[in-house]
Amino acid sequence: MPRRKQYKILARQTSVYEAIVSELQKNPELVDCDMETIEISVKKKITPRILNIDKAIDNLKRYIVVNKEFIQIVNGEAIVSKKDIAKMMKISRPTLDKWIREGFIIPIQSSVLPNTEVFPPDLILEQLQNQKNKK
């Protein structure tokens, strides 16, 4: 994984330097520290992305074509759990959780099962293809 670019500036070059020093001096551990050497470091933000998105899309497409009759439909709604959608894409649950956290995949609230998030395969496929097209 590439290293993120890091920027450092001296705190005394900022307009909030006095406030920073005042706040840090309240900490007993920092009493003997040289406040002139305070540095602020900022790391460049890395845009999250999905690795092997093509593989996940292919696996999901294949599952939908081959196993369409095994996808439970209730009142026109595909009832697919997080565990099942991860299995369909052949990814781990922690990977799926990360993709959900990053906003790559957004489950929907089931209209049939109260307080339940579902992962309709067609919707998930569309979301993955949209992510792929953003590249």
Rosetta blueprint (number, residue, H / E / L):
1 M L
2 P L
3 R L
4 R L
5 K L
6 Q E
7 Y E
8 K E
9 I E
10 L E
11 A H
12 R H
13 Q H
14 T L
15 S L
16 V L
17 Y H
18 E H
19 A H
20 I H
21 V H
22 S H
23 E H
24 L H
25 Q L
26 K L
27 N L
28 P H
29 E H
30 L H
31 V L
32 D L
33 C L
34 D L
35 M H
36 E H
37 T H
38 I L
39 E E
40 I E
41 S E
42 V E
43 K E
44 K L
45 K L
46 I L
47 T L
48 P L
49 R L
50 I L
51 L L
52 N L
53 I H
54 D H
55 K H
56 A H
57 I H
58 D H
59 N H
60 L H
61 K H
62 R H
63 Y H
64 I H
65 V H
66 V H
67 N H
68 K H
69 E H
70 F H
71 I L
72 Q L
73 I E
74 V E
75 N L
76 G L
77 E E
78 A E
79 I L
80 V L
81 S L
82 K H
83 K H
84 D H
85 I H
86 A H
87 K H
88 M H
89 M H
90 K L
91 I L
92 S L
93 R H
94 P H
95 T H
96 L H
97 D H
98 K H
99 W H
100 I H
101 R H
102 E L
103 G L
104 F L
105 I L
106 I L
107 P L
108 I E
109 Q E
110 S L
111 S L
112 V L
113 L L
114 P L
115 N L
116 T L
117 E E
118 V E
119 F L
120 P L
121 P H
122 D H
123 L H
124 I H
125 L H
126 E H
127 Q H
128 L H
129 Q H
130 N H
131 Q H
132 K H
133 N H
134 K H
135 K L
